[in-house]
Amino acid sequence: MRLYTPIYVLILIIILIDLYTYKYLKKILKKIKPKKIRISLKIIFWAVSLLIIVLFIIAFVSIPKANNSEIYSKINMLIAAFSIIYIPKIIFCIFQLIEDLINLIIRLFKKKCFLRIITKIGLFLSVIFFLSVIYGITIGRYNYRINKLDLKFENLPQSFNGIKIVQISDFHIGSYNKDYEEVEKIVNLINEQDADLLFFTGDMVNNFADELNGYIPILQKLHATIGKYSILGNHDYGEYSSWINQQEKNKNLKDIKQAQIDAGFELLLNSSIKIKRDSDEIAIIGTENWGLPPFPQYGDLKKSLSNVDTSSFKILLSHDPTHWCSQICEKTNIDLTFSGHTHGMQFGINIFGVHWSPSKYVYKEWGGLYEMNHQYLYVNTGIGVIGIPGRIGMPPEITVMTLHKKIK
């Protein structure tokens, strides 16, 4: 019984939303004179609701049997349809509920006054959000933004003055549904930035290694003059899927690791590497995923730093930005950390100096640059999508950071 509780709850929510929305829709339908049109619109309204419910039931039954990316691609399409249809309905229902509660209070106090403006506002916002979701799925997720910034460090070796780092994160490549041309477009855009160092900070896939089929030759084209380095994210470990046995899960992870190596990345698994220029060197460090529960904590920072000189200039790749406050900032002398993971929830405002996302209520550091006592963290909001296959006000990001030697 507990196994089916989530789908029962979801079906109940869908029905309640539709019943409440239909309450207002009936008032609109009454104004439509041709009876056939009224009946047709009613049938369409409830047919769509029934179809969504049936598809969710099928998806829920299929997930435990799925051990490849195909079923999840179909589920992503279902989530997109649900988002387009039901998120605007939810917004409308919230405003209609507010109006109904106010009217109820008015009636209790025996006032002959009824408010309609709140429902109209809700209807207007629902339409706006409906159009926003359509935009986010069809255009917003492909509206790549290149964020350029410069950072200065007193302890940056002179030979590395002006070194250019390009960071990408959270590809979730299965969400592209074999759109190889789009990924090639991304690769070309990244290569145009002329990186010295290219960092990928985790979540190459949604769940499965087979998502990368056909993409390796494209990812091999990614270029950086010094090297390409990557780490794993929480989705790369296959934690969110059902597996026949542990061996299958282990093989999936092994294949994901090998795919990144085949794509030309040096995968840093709780390890480090020294980069040398002339007589100077810096350390590139990579931890496995470390996040707050329920996200896995495979990261071992102590092990990652074991072969790093304490006096070296240090750059850390760590997928989840919560790692920075928990174990890095003011607890180590790591100069610069690159993270991803949050996606900025793929929704927010990032214009006219306003930088906001509901992600900020979950993650203290959720997007952009953060600094504390001369230690820096940059959180890339990701280039791909997960869940809702769109981005609204939170465009896919390519970070270009140039490091400079600060003159005392």
N, C-alpha and C positions, 0 to 999 in steps of 0.2 A: 504493500500500500504506500509506504514512504517513497518508493522508487517513482511512483507516478504523481506524487504530490505537486511537483513543479508544473507539470502540464495541466493539472486540474486548476491550479491557481491562475495560470496564464489564460486558460479558456474562460474562467470566471471573469477575469479582468476585461478581456475582449468583449464579452457579452454585456457587462455593465457599461463599458464605454459606449458601445453601440446603442444600447437602450436609452442612455442619457442623451446621446447625440440625436437619436431619432425623435426624441421628445420635441426638440426644437425644429428638426427637419420637417415634421408633420405640419407645422405652422406655415412653412415656406411652400410645401406641396399643395396646401389648400388654395394657394393663390394661382396655381397652374390650372387652367380651365380644361384642356383636353384630358379626359379621364385616362386614356391609354398611356399618355406620357407620365401621369402620376403613378399609375400602376407599374409601368416599366422602371421608373426611378426607384420605387420601393423594392422591386425584385432585384435590381442591380445592387442596391445598398446591402440587402441581406445576403445575396449570393456571394458578394465579395467577402463579407464577414465569415460565412460558412466555409468558403474556399481557404481563407487564411487559417482557420481553425483546423481544417482537415490536413493542410500542408504541415502545420506545426506538429500535429499528432504523428504524421508519417516521419518527419524529421526526428522527433524524439525517440521513436521506435528504432530508427536507422542508426543513430549515433553510436550505441553500444556495439554495433556490428561493424562499424567503419574502422578500417585501419589504413586508409589512404586519403588523398586530398580531394577526391571527386565529390564525395557527399558533403564535405565542408564548403566547397565552392557553391553547391546548390543551396546550402543553408545561408551563405552570405547573400545570395540573391533573394532568399525569403526574408532575411532581416532588412534588406533594402526596401522590399515591398511593404513590409510592416512599418518601417520608419516613415515612408512617404504617406501611408494611409492613416496610421494611428497616432503618431506623435502630434500632428496638427489637431486631431480629434481630442487628444488628452488636454492640450492647451485650451481648446474651446470649452471642454467640460469643466476645467478649473474655473474659468471666468463665469460660466453659466451657473456653477454651484455657488460661487460668491454672490451672484445676483439673486439666486433663489433663497439663500440664507438671509440676505438683507430684506427681501420681500416678506419672508416669514416673520422677521422681527417687526417689520412695519405692520403686518396684519395683527400680530399679537398686541400691538399698541393701538390697534383699531384706527390706523391712518389709511385714508383712501388714496394711496400713492404707490405706484409701481415703477420700479426702475427697469429700464431696458437697455440703458447705455452700456452696462458692464458686459452683457452678453454680446452686444455689437462689437465692443472692443475685442472680446475673446475671439469672435468670428474673424475680425480683421487680422489679428495676430496669427490665427491659425492659417489663414491664407498666406500670410507673409512667410511663416515657417514652412508651409508646404512648398512654396516656391524656393525657399532656401535649401531645403533637403534635396529637391530636384537639382538645383545648381551644384550643391556639394557633391552629389553622386556623379553628375555628368561632366562638370567643369572643374569644380573646386579641388577635387582630388588630383587633378593633373596640372594645377596652376602652381608650378614649382617656384619656390622663392629662394634666392641665394642671399644668405645673411653674411655680410662681411664685417669683420672687426679686427682691431689690432690690440695686442697686449704687450706691456713692457715688464721686464723682469731684471732686477739688478744682478741676479746670479746666472742669467742665461749666458753660456759661453759665447765669446765673440764670433767664433766660426759659424754659429747658428743664428746670428743676427739676420732677421729678414726671412727666416724659414717659414714656408707656407704650408699650413695644415688644412686639409679638407676632411670634414667629418660627415658621414651619412649614418643613419640608424633606422632600425625597425622597417626593414624592407617588406616583411610579410609577403613574400613573393608569390605565395599561392593565391593571394587576393587579386593578382593580375589576370588570372584565368587564361594563361598561355598567350597573353598579349605581348609577344616578343618584341614587336616594334616599339611599344611604349617603353619597355625596359631599356632597349637600345637607345632610345631618345634620352633617357635619364643618364645612361652611361656617357653619351656624347656631351651632355651638359656638364657632368662632373669633370670630364677630361678637359673641357674648355677652361677650367679654373687653374690648370697647370700646377697641380699639387706636388710638393716635395714629399710630404707624408700623407697617405690616405688612411683614415681610420673608419672602420665599421664597428659600431658599438652595440651589436646584438639584435636578436630576433630576425634572422634571415628568412625563417619560414613561419607559418602559422602553427604547424604541428608535425608535418611529415617531410622526409627527405625527398620523396618523389615530386614535391612541388618544384624542385630545382631542375627537373628534367627539361632539357632544351635551353636552359638559361646559362649554363656554365660557359659555353663559348662566348656569350655576350659579356658576362662578368669578367672574363679573362681580358677583355679589352680595356678595363679600368687601368689607368696609368698613374704612377707617381714616381718621381725621379729617384727617390731614396727607397721607398717600399710601401707595401699595403699590409695593414695589420688589422686583425679582427678579434672579437671575443664572442661569447655566446650570451644570448638573452634568455629570459624565462621560457619563452615559447619554443626554443630550440631543443629543450630537453624532453619534449613529448609528454609533459605532465598533464596536459588537458585532453588526453585521448585514452580510449580503452585499448588495451593490448592483450593479445592472446596469451602471452607470457612475458617474463622479464627479458628473455633473450631477444624477442622481437623489438622491444623498446630499446634495448642496448644497441641493436643493429641499426635502428633508425638514427640514434644519436651518432654512432660511428660514421654512418653515411653522410650525415649533415656536416660533420667535421671534415671528412674527406672532400666533400663538394667545395667547401670554402678553400681548402688547400689547392684543389684542382683549379679553382678560379683565380689562384695566384696570391691569396692572402696568407700571411703568416699568422696562424691562430695561436693566440696567447692564452694558455689555460693555467691560471695561477703561476705565471712565469713572466720573465722579462727579457729584454734584448738591449744591447748597447748599440747606439748609433754614433759613428765616428766621423768627424770632419777635421781635417788637418790633425792637430794634436789635441783637439777637444772631443768630448763625448757627452751624450745625454742618454737617459734611460727611458725606454718605453715599457710600461708595465701593464699587464692585463690580468684581471681577475675573472673567474667564472661568476655566474650570476649570484648576487647577494641582495636579497630584498626582505622586507618585513613580511611575516606570515600573511597570507598563505603562499607567497612566492618562495621558491626554493632558495636555500642558502648553501650553494656549492662553493662560493667564493672563499678563498683563504688568503687574506692580505699578507699575513706573516710569511707564508710560503712564497707569495708573489715577489716580496721584497728581499728574499733570502740572498740573492746574488747581486744586490744593488748597493753600490757605495753610498753611504749616508750623505756624502758631500755632493753627489751627482744632482744635476737638474733632472727632475722626475716628472714624467707625464703618465697619468694612469687612465686606462680604459676600464670603466665599470658600468654595466648596463643600467642599473637602478640607482637614481640619484639619492635615494634615502641612505645609501652606503656612505655618501660623503659626510653627512652630519654624524652618522652613527660611529664610523670607524676611521675616517680620514682627516677631516678638518680639525686642526689643533691637537690631533693625536699622532700625526705623522708630519714629516716635512715635505710631503708631495706638493709640488708647485701648482700643477694643473691637472684637472680631472675632466674627462669627457664622458657624458652619460646620454641615455635616451629614455626609452620605456614609457613615458607618460603620454606621448602623442598629443599633449595639450588637450586630451580627450577628443581631438579632431573637431573641436568646437570652441569658438571664442571670438575675441575682438583684438585686433592687432593693427590699428590704424590711428593716425593723428596722435601718436605718443601713448595711446591707451593699449596696455598689454594685459589682457585678462582672459581667464578661462576657468570654468568650474573645477578644473584640475587643481587649482591652487588650494581648494578646500580638502584635497586628499594628499597632495605632495607640497611640502614647504618650498622645495625647489622643483619647479615643474617645466620651465622653459626659458632659455636665454642664459645670460651670464650672471654668476653670483660670486661674491668675494667676501672673505673673512680673514683678517690678519695676513694679507698678502698671499693667501691661498685661493685659487680660483676653481670654479666649477662651471662648465658649460653643458646645458641640457638641450640637446637637439630634439625637436618635437616630431621627428620621424619623417620618412619619405613615403611610406606605404600606409595601408589602412588595415584595421581589424574590427570585427563587429559590423557596425554600420559602414558600408563601403563608400564613404564620402567624407569630405572635409568642409566645414562651414566656418569661415573666418580664421582658420588655422591651417594655412597652406602647407604642403609638403616642403621640407626644408633641406637645403644643402648649406652646410656651414663652411665658411672660408675664414680661417684665423691665421693672421700673420704675427709671429713673435719677434720682438725687438729687444735688443740689449739696452737697458735703462742706464743712462749716464748719471753717475752720482753728482 
